[in-house]
Amino acid sequence: MKHPAGQPSLVFADADGNITDFPDLDAAGMSYETCLLPDKTDFIPLPEGSELFVLPGRLPVGCDKVSKEPLLLGEDPFFPGSSFQAVAAFISPAHTIVYNSAYQTAAIAPRLPLFAYCAVGWYEGSFWVTAFRSDKDTRQDCAQFNQDEINRKTTRKLKKHKENRLIQHLGKCCLTYSCPAARNYFLERWEAPLPTSPVCNARCIGCISQQVSGKCSASQDRIGFVPTAAEISGVAIPHLQKSRDAIVSFGQGCEGEPLLQAETIEKAIIGIRQKCSWGTINLNSNASLPNAVERLAKAGLNSLRVSINSAQEKYHSRYYRPHGFTLKDVKSSIRVMKDCGRFVSLNYFIQPGFTDSPEEFDSLCSLLKTYKPECIQLRNLNIDPEHYFKTISFKDSDEPMGLTNWLTQIKANFPELQLGYFNPSLG
């Protein structure tokens, strides 16, 4: 993996969003509330398909080149008195953040939208970010998508299947939101989405499909209907029959909790398995209903991805704000799938300073030892970091391990555990 030969410099943006570098300070990273100088090996080139964001109401923090101590950039060094702001990178899929962007928030500042905010710097004509590639699979890489081909194939399929509401919904996901999974469905390859549930039994503070009005906008519209088993099969069966390394997945960003539609999903899976005994049928879920998980596993579900922000009950409940379930139920669902001989992944939300806190690391290790999931998917938590830490009432008692060290320790303690970013095809 490529790293810079020297230390990247601080970048910031003016009031119009124009980004410039400030060579007198090195780029800093932030872990929980601590700003620090990342190691050069923590930086990689800004991945293709990533975006740079300005952070309103937040002043950039860099590091002194001699002392290495963090320093607040109190005014625009080139145009004193003018407005300026910190910058972060929203990195493309299959990459995981090591440090958040380093900044100081003003007393009155808007909450940041539901994205992840990676530290970014400038070195020898290029942007660099504190991150690592967490999955070599290229299924959502920018280079895999040709927009003209997507438009042509999507339009053709939408016209052909006007009666299938699910396909029409996926068309909006593809053409309006550029959802990579929806795009791959219309390109007839890899993983296809099967959103099913307009309702949820949790009120996640980072939910990307439903937020309290006026606080922070949802990233996309939630599906407004429950598709029939026939509509679901109309998407899944042709995809499994035609696509290489085919996966179909319930539980998408554009819906609530799919287990609340277990009866419909069970009928759909039975119908799919009558036509396709092969291929991966996956469920992305909060894993709140173990009995429903067992029904689906017996019907032919062979992969479960369990989304959790924490292996600790207190932080899990404060993030999910669940209705009628606890982390104990989530663990029971993992056990049910394992008892059925099925594949289990943890969709583990990564937040620098929290994920790598010693208490969270120990709790995760305990979960892995007890329930033995096959895989951890390292997904960046898309949320304003300060809002996250405040809402879950997190207080660090010990210095974080650092996510690079965290990753090394996970690999050493669990050598059989798969680490990635995507749902794997089970063949």
Secondary structure, 3 states (H helix, E strand, C coil): CCCCCCCCEEEEEECCCCEEEEEEEEECEEECCEEECCCHHHEEECCCCCEEEEECCEEEEEEECCCCCEEECCCCCCCCCCCEEEEEEECCCCEEECCEECEEECCCCCCCCCCCCECEEEECCEEEEEEEECCCCCCCCHHHCCHHHHHHHHHHHHHHCCCCHHHHHHHHHHHCCCCHHHHHHHCCCCEEEECCCCCCCECCCCCCCCCCCCCCCCCCCCCCCCCCHHHHHHHHHHHHHHCCCCEEEECCCCCCCHHHHHHHHHHHHHHHHHHCCCCEEEEEECCCCHHHHHHHHHHCCCEEEEEECCCCHHHHHHHHCECCCCHHHHHHHHHHHHHCCCEEEEEEEECCCCCCCHHHHHHHHHHHHHHCCCEEEEEECCCCHHHHHHHCCCCCCCCCCCHHHHHHHHHHHCCCCEEECCCCCCC
